Amino acid sequence: MSGGTQLENANPMVFQRSGDRLLTANDEDEDVHDPIDHREIFDLIRSISDPEHPLSLEELNVVEQVRVKVNDAESMVGIEFTPTIPHCSMATLIGLSIKVKLLRSLPDRFKIDVHITPGTHASEEAVNKQLADKERVAAALENSSLLEVVNQCLTPNRGI
């Protein structure tokens, strides 16, 4: 957030983080086929920082494990995220940050669908259209100022 700008949601509700996933010997054995599951995807996105607050998307309940869908066999990942307020102007940036994190973390074979939880944002259709458009996403990532903001969101505990 830039200096002097009014926060849209000055007092967001903060939720408790879920516990860390317990790793098994098979999880760490490179010779064992380990399909990507919803918890693994959630662990990738839960620590993304909110653009306005020094909190993670998990702590703001913007991302939840139950809203992550994965089909490893069909190489599909679907994420629904819930902005903290219905008129959140940061929704596209949050969705872009989630998408970039997954694009950087997952094998190229995965199709990644990031969209707003239905009925939770006034402009959900427009935001979802932008996030689904590969050319718009690529163009956004060519904008150095926007890419810098996305990278800040992807840096855990950046302390606003």
LOBA-614116 format. One record per residue (C-alpha): residue number from 1; chain; x, y, z. Coordinates in steps of 0.2 Angstrom, whole numbers, plus 5000, padded with zeros to 4 digits. Layout:
<nodes>
pos:unit:x:y:z
NUM:A:X:Y:Z
...
</nodes>
This chain:
<nodes>
pos:unit:x:y:z
1:A:5000:5000:5000
2:A:5007:5017:4996
3:A:5008:5031:5009
4:A:4993:5041:5012
5:A:4981:5029:5004
6:A:4965:5024:5014
7:A:4963:5006:5017
8:A:4948:4998:5010
9:A:4946:4986:5025
10:A:4955:4994:5039
11:A:4951:4981:5052
12:A:4950:4964:5043
13:A:4945:4948:5053
14:A:4960:4938:5056
15:A:4959:4919:5057
16:A:4971:4906:5064
17:A:4983:4897:5053
18:A:4981:4879:5050
19:A:4995:4867:5056
20:A:5009:4862:5045
21:A:5007:4846:5035
22:A:5016:4831:5042
23:A:5028:4824:5030
24:A:5030:4805:5028
25:A:5045:4795:5022
26:A:5036:4792:5006
27:A:5034:4811:5004
28:A:5053:4814:5004
29:A:5057:4798:4994
30:A:5060:4804:4976
31:A:5058:4786:4969
32:A:5040:4785:4975
33:A:5027:4793:4964
34:A:5018:4806:4974
35:A:5004:4814:4966
36:A:5001:4833:4969
37:A:4986:4835:4981
38:A:4975:4849:4988
39:A:4985:4851:5004
40:A:5002:4853:4994
41:A:4994:4866:4983
42:A:4986:4875:4999
43:A:5004:4875:5007
44:A:5011:4884:4991
45:A:4998:4898:4992
46:A:4993:4900:5011
47:A:5008:4911:5015
48:A:5006:4924:5000
49:A:5005:4941:5008
50:A:4989:4952:5006
51:A:4994:4968:4996
52:A:4986:4979:5010
53:A:4989:4971:5026
54:A:5005:4962:5034
55:A:4995:4946:5035
56:A:4994:4931:5024
57:A:4980:4926:5013
58:A:4977:4911:5025
59:A:4976:4923:5040
60:A:4963:4933:5031
61:A:4953:4918:5025
62:A:4955:4923:5007
63:A:4962:4906:5003
64:A:4955:4890:5012
65:A:4961:4872:5009
66:A:4943:4867:5006
67:A:4943:4879:4991
68:A:4958:4870:4982
69:A:4954:4857:4969
70:A:4967:4846:4961
71:A:4967:4832:4949
72:A:4985:4826:4946
73:A:4980:4813:4933
74:A:4972:4827:4922
75:A:4985:4840:4927
76:A:4971:4852:4934
77:A:4972:4864:4948
78:A:4958:4875:4953
79:A:4958:4888:4967
80:A:4943:4899:4973
81:A:4948:4914:4983
82:A:4937:4925:4994
83:A:4941:4944:4995
84:A:4938:4951:5012
85:A:4926:4964:5006
86:A:4914:4963:4991
87:A:4921:4979:4983
88:A:4940:4974:4986
89:A:4950:4983:4973
90:A:4965:4971:4976
91:A:4955:4956:4970
92:A:4964:4955:4953
93:A:4981:4957:4961
94:A:4977:4944:4974
95:A:4972:4932:4960
96:A:4987:4936:4949
97:A:4998:4933:4964
98:A:4990:4916:4967
99:A:4992:4911:4949
100:A:5010:4917:4948
101:A:5015:4907:4963
102:A:5007:4891:4956
103:A:5015:4895:4938
104:A:5032:4896:4946
105:A:5030:4881:4958
106:A:5021:4868:4947
107:A:5026:4858:4932
108:A:5021:4865:4916
109:A:5009:4851:4912
110:A:4996:4859:4925
111:A:4982:4870:4919
112:A:4979:4882:4933
113:A:4962:4890:4936
114:A:4961:4904:4949
115:A:4944:4913:4952
116:A:4934:4922:4965
117:A:4922:4912:4976
118:A:4905:4914:4968
119:A:4894:4928:4975
120:A:4908:4936:4986
121:A:4914:4950:4975
122:A:4904:4964:4965
123:A:4915:4962:4950
124:A:4919:4943:4951
125:A:4914:4940:4932
126:A:4926:4954:4926
127:A:4940:4948:4938
128:A:4938:4930:4933
129:A:4939:4934:4915
130:A:4955:4944:4917
131:A:4963:4929:4927
132:A:4958:4916:4914
133:A:4965:4926:4899
134:A:4983:4920:4896
135:A:4987:4935:4886
136:A:4981:4947:4899
137:A:4991:4938:4913
138:A:5006:4938:4902
139:A:5005:4956:4898
140:A:5002:4960:4917
141:A:5018:4951:4921
142:A:5028:4961:4908
143:A:5023:4977:4918
144:A:5038:4979:4929
145:A:5029:4989:4942
146:A:5015:4976:4943
147:A:5027:4962:4944
148:A:5036:4970:4958
149:A:5020:4971:4968
150:A:5016:4953:4964
151:A:5034:4948:4970
152:A:5032:4957:4986
153:A:5015:4948:4989
154:A:5025:4931:4986
155:A:5038:4936:4999
156:A:5032:4929:5015
157:A:5033:4940:5031
158:A:5037:4955:5021
159:A:5030:4966:5035
160:A:5021:4981:5028
</nodes>
